[in-house]
């Protein structure tokens, strides 16, 4: 049962992407909502409000770093493409 609860956010996101043909943003947000709901509704995952807030903040900061790196790569690609490389 715990394995099914823990894997439910991933299953929701993958099913939204592959079966329902939703965007990655919608699938990611739905996965996040399911993950928070599982943590709050289940006694198996012992996270209080402060730990959940810190986990969400950590995930947001990691997402920001990844987006920053990807954006830099896209800018570099556009510059090289405009220069004829």
Steps between C-alpha positions, in 0.01 A plus 500: 500500500783740584665432164176585319463823699862598441481431127163670446643847413722350232217286366270802483760711317589225252137416430419867441791528258455176308131413523324835531758695291526789748794740517799441722407795718152363569636152565764637735253709696261206526783278623593761760141527619471122529832479687393765753161331542668163564733652759219680680252211488731211582650409835778307325685817402572692819538858380370790697412832344848649541676201342253501211556872447877453497470209254287709266745789526793271426321362194417849377863611535624192315247568224624858476863388463412247229289757311783753526748256344256400225423863421872573467534210260212624289647850485836360395330287232315805361820706493689226317212449258481872424876511445485223244673232706 
